[in-house]
Amino acid sequence: MEVCLTNLQGHIEAVYDVTIAYTNSDDHSGKRKTAPGMADFLLQSEPEIHLHAKRIPATELPTTSADIKTWLYGRFKEKDRLLRDFYSSDFDKQSFGSQCQKSDLSLRQTLPAVLFFGGLNALFALTKTGRQLYWRTALYGSLFGILWMRFS
């Protein structure tokens, strides 16, 4: 994180500090279960994810190495406090204590995108030309990206 903040100074407008918590993530004895995977969310066996997001303008970010380390330590202390408070509350009352916005996406809303991107991935995976295009894009795109970041 320190390296990112140091190298991105002057190139970003803000940093977003995001903390994620999941409901039903302990076994009622206080022992945490493994964080759910994407399949758990798609199958709705883990229906709730809680996000706490804070936008920090670039003008408020520290600039020296020592100040960045102190600032990062403070951010992680805050994350620990948020998560401790979240998981210490009753299961039916777990939240970060801020405004909640529930997102209900139906299968009808997501199916077209899944089919479209699934079809594109199938073309890449199932055809010789697609596989060649995939590895060439990965190779040359990475090299181009490195050169772009180095000389821009």
N, C-alpha and C positions, 0 to 999 in steps of 0.2 A: 504494500500500500504506500509506503513512504516513497519508493522509487516511482510509482505511478504519479503521485501528487507532485513530486519534484519535476518529473519530465513533462507533465501536462500543464504546468503553470504557463499562463498566457495563451493557452489553446482551448480552454473550456470556459463555459459560463457558470457552471455549477457542478456540485457533486451531490448525488442522491445517496443518502444513508438509509438502507432498507433492512429491517429486521423481520424475519418470518417465523411464525409459530403455527403449530398444527394442533387441532383438538384431538382428543382421544389418543394422546401419544405417550401415556404412561399406563402401567398395569394396576393402578389403584394402591400399590404398595410403595409408590414413589420412584420406582425404577422406570427409566425412560425406555420406550420401544424405539426401534429403528425408524428413521424418518420415512414417510410414505414416498413411493415412487410415482411416476406419471401414470402408470397403469391403475394404481389405487384411486387416483382422482378421476380418471376416465370411467372406471367401473363404479364410481361413487361409493367406495367402501370407506373413504376418508373425505367426507363432504365439505369440511371447513378448513380453510387456510386463512390465517390472519396476517396482514402486512402492516407494518408501521413504517411509513416513509417520511423522510425529512429532506427538504431541498436546502442545500447550503450554498449560497452564492460564492463564486470564486473570490470575491473581494473579502470574504470572511475567513478564507483559508490561510493557515500559517505558511510562511515561506522558508524559514530556516529548518535545517534537519532536526535540531533539538526541539523546536516548537512543533514540528510535524509529529514527532514521536510522542510528545506530551498530549497533543490534540487527539491522536489516534488512541492512545491509552484511555483518554476521557470518553471517546466515542464507544469503545468496547465496554467500559464500565457502565455506561448508560444502557447498552444492549443487554448486558448481564442483569441489570436491575429490571428492565422491561420484561425479560424472559422469566426471571424469578417471580415477579408479580403475576405474570400471566399464568404460570404453571402452579402457583400456590393458591389460586382461587378455585372455587367449586367448578366442576366440569361444565355445568350448564351456564356459568357466568364468565367463562374465559374470554377476555378481550384485552386490548391494550388501553382501554379506557377512553378512546377517542371515537370520533364519528365512524360509523360502520356503513359500508355500502356493499350490499349483497349483489352478486352477479349470477343470474340464472340463465345459462346458455342451454338451449335445447339442441337435440340431435339435428333437427331441421336447420338450425343456424350454422352448425359446425360441419355437417356432412359434406357440403360442396367443396369447402377448402381441403378437407381430408382427402376426398377423392381426387381433386386436382393435384395436390402435392404428392399424394401417393402414386398417382399415375406418372408424374414426372420422375419420381425416384425409381419406379419400375422400369422406365425407359433407360435410365442410367445403369441399373443393375442387370437388366436382362439382355441388353444388346452390346455387341462388341464395340461399336462406335460410341455408345453411351459411356461405357467403362473407360475408353481411351480419353474421351472428352473430360470425364470426371477427374482422372488423375492429372491430366495436363492443366486443367483449370486450377487444381489444388497446387501443383508445382509452380507454374508460372505466376499464378495469382499471389502466392506467398512471396516469391522473389520480387515481384513488382511492388507488393506492399512494403517489403523491407526497404527497397530502394526509395520508395516514395517517402517513407517516414525518415529515412536517413538524410535525404537531400531537400526536404521541403521545410 
